[in-house]
Amino acid sequence: MDDKNLYPAMIGKLREMLADSTVQIAALQAQIDILAKENQRLTDQSNKDDTNGNA
């Protein structure tokens, strides 16, 4: 098989892999946002407890 015939299939596969990676990155960013908000909530609660003398 001629290499030229492989290029479109290779490009198609690379585009598919890139799209999958983009979806995975977006999902990870969403998880990071959720964890950051939860971390901030817990930090705020801890600081509030420290201010009120609760341990």
DSSP file (Angstrom, degrees, kcal/mol; ACC not computed):
  #  RESIDUE AA STRUCTURE BP1 BP2  ACC     N-H-->O    O-->H-N    N-H-->O    O-->H-N    TCO  KAPPA ALPHA  PHI   PSI    X-CA   Y-CA   Z-CA
    1    1 A M              0   0    0      0, 0.0     2,-0.2     0, 0.0     5,-0.0   0.000 360.0 360.0 360.0 138.3    0.0    0.0    0.0
    2    2 A D    >>  -     0   0    0      1,-0.1     3,-1.3     2,-0.0     4,-0.7  -0.481 360.0-129.7 -72.8 139.3    1.2    3.5   -0.9
    3    3 A D  H >> S+     0   0    0      1,-0.3     4,-1.2     2,-0.2     3,-1.2   0.838 105.9  66.0 -57.5 -34.1    2.1    5.7    2.0
    4    4 A K  H 34 S+     0   0    0      1,-0.3    -1,-0.3     2,-0.2     3,-0.1   0.822  97.7  54.5 -59.8 -30.4    0.0    8.5    0.5
    5    5 A N  H <> S+     0   0    0     -3,-1.3     4,-0.5     1,-0.2    -1,-0.3   0.730 104.7  54.8 -75.2 -21.7   -3.1    6.3    1.0
    6    6 A L  H <X S+     0   0    0     -3,-1.2     4,-2.6    -4,-0.7     5,-0.2   0.780  90.5  75.3 -80.4 -27.6   -2.3    6.0    4.7
    7    7 A Y  H  X S+     0   0    0     -4,-1.2     4,-3.1     1,-0.2     5,-0.3   0.897  92.7  49.4 -58.1 -47.3   -2.1    9.7    5.5
    8    8 A P  H  > S+     0   0    0      0, 0.0     4,-2.4     0, 0.0    -1,-0.2   0.906 114.1  46.8 -60.1 -38.8   -5.9   10.4    5.4
    9    9 A A  H  X S+     0   0    0     -4,-0.5     4,-2.3     2,-0.2    -2,-0.2   0.904 113.5  48.5 -67.3 -40.6   -6.5    7.5    7.8
   10   10 A M  H  X S+     0   0    0     -4,-2.6     4,-2.6     2,-0.2    -1,-0.2   0.921 112.3  48.2 -64.7 -43.6   -3.7    8.6   10.1
   11   11 A I  H  X S+     0   0    0     -4,-3.1     4,-2.5    -5,-0.2    -2,-0.2   0.907 111.2  51.1 -63.9 -41.4   -4.9   12.2   10.1
   12   12 A G  H  X S+     0   0    0     -4,-2.4     4,-2.1    -5,-0.3    -1,-0.2   0.913 111.2  47.5 -61.2 -43.1   -8.4   11.0   10.8
   13   13 A K  H  X S+     0   0    0     -4,-2.3     4,-2.5     2,-0.2    -2,-0.2   0.904 111.5  50.5 -65.8 -41.5   -7.2    8.9   13.7
   14   14 A L  H  X S+     0   0    0     -4,-2.6     4,-2.4     2,-0.2    -2,-0.2   0.893 109.9  50.4 -64.1 -39.4   -5.1   11.8   15.1
   15   15 A R  H  X S+     0   0    0     -4,-2.5     4,-2.5     2,-0.2    -1,-0.2   0.906 110.8  49.5 -64.0 -41.0   -8.1   14.1   14.9
   16   16 A E  H  X S+     0   0    0     -4,-2.1     4,-2.4     2,-0.2    -2,-0.2   0.917 111.7  48.1 -63.0 -43.9  -10.2   11.5   16.8
   17   17 A M  H  X S+     0   0    0     -4,-2.5     4,-2.4     2,-0.2    -2,-0.2   0.895 111.6  50.5 -64.3 -39.7   -7.5   11.2   19.5
   18   18 A L  H  X S+     0   0    0     -4,-2.4     4,-2.4     2,-0.2    -2,-0.2   0.906 110.0  49.7 -64.8 -42.0   -7.3   15.0   19.8
   19   19 A A  H  X S+     0   0    0     -4,-2.5     4,-2.1     2,-0.2    -2,-0.2   0.918 111.4  49.0 -63.1 -43.2  -11.0   15.3   20.2
   20   20 A D  H  X S+     0   0    0     -4,-2.4     4,-2.3     1,-0.2    -2,-0.2   0.913 111.5  49.6 -61.5 -42.7  -11.0   12.6   22.9
   21   21 A S  H  X S+     0   0    0     -4,-2.4     4,-2.6     1,-0.2    -2,-0.2   0.888 108.3  53.3 -64.1 -39.0   -8.2   14.3   24.7
   22   22 A T  H  X S+     0   0    0     -4,-2.4     4,-2.3     2,-0.2    -1,-0.2   0.901 109.6  48.1 -63.4 -41.3  -10.1   17.6   24.5
   23   23 A V  H  X S+     0   0    0     -4,-2.1     4,-2.2     2,-0.2    -2,-0.2   0.914 112.1  49.4 -64.8 -42.9  -13.1   16.0   26.1
   24   24 A Q  H  X S+     0   0    0     -4,-2.3     4,-2.3     2,-0.2    -2,-0.2   0.897 110.4  50.5 -63.9 -40.2  -10.9   14.5   28.8
   25   25 A I  H  X S+     0   0    0     -4,-2.6     4,-2.5     2,-0.2    -1,-0.2   0.916 109.7  50.5 -63.9 -43.1   -9.2   17.8   29.5
   26   26 A A  H  X S+     0   0    0     -4,-2.3     4,-2.0     1,-0.2    -2,-0.2   0.900 110.7  49.5 -62.1 -40.6  -12.6   19.6   29.8
   27   27 A A  H  X S+     0   0    0     -4,-2.2     4,-2.1     2,-0.2    -1,-0.2   0.906 111.4  48.9 -65.2 -41.3  -13.8   16.9   32.3
   28   28 A L  H  X S+     0   0    0     -4,-2.3     4,-2.6     2,-0.2    -2,-0.2   0.888 109.3  52.7 -65.2 -39.0  -10.6   17.3   34.3
   29   29 A Q  H  X S+     0   0    0     -4,-2.5     4,-2.3     2,-0.2    -1,-0.2   0.899 108.9  50.1 -63.2 -39.6  -11.0   21.0   34.4
   30   30 A A  H  X S+     0   0    0     -4,-2.0     4,-2.1     2,-0.2    -2,-0.2   0.910 111.2  48.5 -64.5 -41.9  -14.6   20.6   35.7
   31   31 A Q  H  X S+     0   0    0     -4,-2.1     4,-2.6     2,-0.2    -2,-0.2   0.897 110.2  51.7 -64.8 -39.9  -13.4   18.3   38.4
   32   32 A I  H  X S+     0   0    0     -4,-2.6     4,-2.7     2,-0.2    -2,-0.2   0.914 108.7  51.2 -62.3 -42.8  -10.6   20.7   39.3
   33   33 A D  H  X S+     0   0    0     -4,-2.3     4,-2.2     2,-0.2    -2,-0.2   0.915 111.1  47.9 -60.7 -43.5  -13.1   23.5   39.6
   34   34 A I  H  X S+     0   0    0     -4,-2.1     4,-2.3     1,-0.2    -2,-0.2   0.928 113.8  46.8 -63.2 -45.7  -15.3   21.4   41.9
   35   35 A L  H  X S+     0   0    0     -4,-2.6     4,-2.7     1,-0.2    -2,-0.2   0.876 110.6  52.7 -65.5 -37.4  -12.4   20.4   44.1
   36   36 A A  H  X S+     0   0    0     -4,-2.7     4,-2.4     2,-0.2    -1,-0.2   0.910 110.4  47.6 -64.9 -41.6  -11.2   24.0   44.3
   37   37 A K  H  X S+     0   0    0     -4,-2.2     4,-2.4     2,-0.2    -2,-0.2   0.913 113.7  47.3 -65.1 -42.5  -14.6   25.2   45.4
   38   38 A E  H  X S+     0   0    0     -4,-2.3     4,-2.5     2,-0.2    -2,-0.2   0.907 111.7  51.0 -65.7 -41.2  -14.8   22.5   48.0
   39   39 A N  H  X S+     0   0    0     -4,-2.7     4,-2.5     1,-0.2    -2,-0.2   0.912 110.9  48.5 -61.2 -43.0  -11.3   23.2   49.2
   40   40 A Q  H  X S+     0   0    0     -4,-2.4     4,-2.8     2,-0.2    -2,-0.2   0.904 110.7  51.1 -64.5 -40.8  -12.2   26.9   49.5
   41   41 A R  H  X S+     0   0    0     -4,-2.4     4,-2.4     2,-0.2    -2,-0.2   0.925 112.7  45.5 -61.9 -45.0  -15.3   26.0   51.5
   42   42 A L  H  X S+     0   0    0     -4,-2.5     4,-2.6     2,-0.2    -2,-0.2   0.884 112.9  50.5 -67.2 -38.5  -13.4   23.8   53.9
   43   43 A T  H  X S+     0   0    0     -4,-2.5     4,-2.7     2,-0.2     5,-0.2   0.930 111.3  48.3 -63.5 -45.2  -10.7   26.5   54.3
   44   44 A D  H  X S+     0   0    0     -4,-2.8     4,-2.3     1,-0.2    -2,-0.2   0.911 112.6  48.6 -60.9 -42.4  -13.3   29.1   55.0
   45   45 A Q  H  X S+     0   0    0     -4,-2.4     4,-2.6     2,-0.2    -2,-0.2   0.908 111.6  49.5 -64.5 -42.1  -15.0   26.8   57.5
   46   46 A S  H  X S+     0   0    0     -4,-2.6     4,-2.4     2,-0.2    -2,-0.2   0.915 112.0  47.9 -63.3 -43.2  -11.6   26.0   59.2
   47   47 A N  H  X S+     0   0    0     -4,-2.7     4,-2.2     2,-0.2    -1,-0.2   0.885 111.5  50.5 -64.9 -38.3  -10.8   29.7   59.4
   48   48 A K  H  X S+     0   0    0     -4,-2.3     4,-2.0     2,-0.2    -2,-0.2   0.914 110.6  49.2 -64.7 -43.4  -14.2   30.4   60.9
   49   49 A D  H  <>S+     0   0    0     -4,-2.6     5,-2.9     1,-0.2     4,-0.5   0.903 110.6  50.7 -62.9 -41.3  -13.7   27.7   63.4
   50   50 A D  H ><5S+     0   0    0     -4,-2.4     3,-0.8     1,-0.2    -1,-0.2   0.900 110.4  49.5 -62.8 -40.8  -10.3   29.1   64.4
   51   51 A T  H 3<5S+     0   0    0     -4,-2.2    -1,-0.2     1,-0.2    -2,-0.2   0.859 112.5  47.4 -66.3 -36.4  -11.8   32.5   64.8
   52   52 A N  T 3<5S-     0   0    0     -4,-2.0    -1,-0.2    -5,-0.1    -2,-0.2   0.443 117.8-111.0 -86.4  -0.1  -14.5   31.2   67.0
   53   53 A G  T < 5S+     0   0    0     -3,-0.8     2,-0.4    -4,-0.5    -3,-0.2   0.649  72.4 137.4  80.4  15.1  -12.1   29.1   69.1
   54   54 A N      <       0   0    0     -5,-2.9    -1,-0.3    -6,-0.2    -2,-0.1  -0.762 360.0 360.0 -94.2 140.5  -13.4   25.8   67.8
   55   55 A A              0   0    0     -2,-0.4    -1,-0.1    -3,-0.1    -5,-0.1   0.407 360.0 360.0-113.8 360.0  -10.9   23.2   67.0
